[in-house]
Amino acid sequence: MGMLAGALSVLLVMVVLLAIKKGLDGTSIGLGVIPFALMPIVFLNWNNLKEIKKELNSRKNVI
């Protein structure tokens, strides 16, 4: 999950720098949509990770 969030953050920074350097053209707008489109996957993974950790902790307490 951390790798996906990191990659999306780097892509967002690159898009902002590209937009500052060359202006808002089709490439910067097209690449800028990707981090926002994939952000729900990061949130879903985050929630699943918290549920998995909770389940693992509950199983440790049983044994």
Secondary structure, 3 states (H helix, E strand, C coil): CHHHHHHHHHHHHHHHHHHHHHCCCHHHHHHHHHHHHHHHHHHHHHHHHHHHHHHHHHHHHHC
